[in-house]
């Protein structure tokens, strides 16, 4: 917290999930904004979403956007 009580954050993440498959018996999939936006792991998250949709499972998304990870708004929407 700074002198006025405002929080600031520094993120130093490496996100390399690698290929995954949904576990047998999965009933839903939930993904978050950091995992879905931060390369190279986002490709694996997108693939899991595709798998869930193909299996007819509900998918939820936490859009807790972090401008530090997606400073280019147009690119973030395109991804």
N, C-alpha and C positions, 0 to 999 in steps of 0.2 A: 504494500500500500504506500502511496506517496503521501506527502504532507497534508493533502486534502482528503485522504481516505479512498482515493481511486486506485483500483487494482490494475496492474499491468502483468502481462504474461510473456514468457519466452518459450517457444516450443522448439525442441531439437529432436525430431522423430525420424526414424527410418522405418518405412512400412513396406515390407516385401513379403506379402502373404504367401505367394505361390499358389499353384493350382489346387483347388479343393473340390470335393463333391459333397452334396448335402448328405447328412447321415441318414441311414435307414430309419423310417418312422418319424422323420421331421414333420411337424404340423404347421410351421410358419417360419418366416425369416425376418429378422430385424437387422437393419444396417444403419450406421451412423455417418454423419457428414464427413468426418475426417477420414475414415476408412474408405469411403466412396469417392473421395476427391484426391487423395494423396497417392501419386504414382510412386512405384510401380504396382503397389498392392491393389489399387482401384480396379485393375483389370480382373483380378480374381474375385473381387466383391461383385462386379458387374456380372461375371459369369455365374456366381451363386444366385444372383437375382434372376437371371435367365433360367437357371435350373428350377428355381422355385415357381416361377410363372408357368413354365412348361408342365410342372407337376400339379398345377392348380392350387398351389399354396398361397395364402395371404402373405404379402410383403409389406412391412412397415419401414419408414425412413425417418430418421431424426435429422431434420434440416438445420442443425445448430451450426450455421455457416460461420466460418472463421476466415476473415479477409487475409490473415497472414498466410493461409494455405492456398487461397484462391484470389490473388490480388486482381486478376483480370476477370471481371464479371461476365463478359461475353464468352470467354473461353470456359468458365465454370458452367454456364448454362449449356454450352455445346457438348461438354463432356458428359 
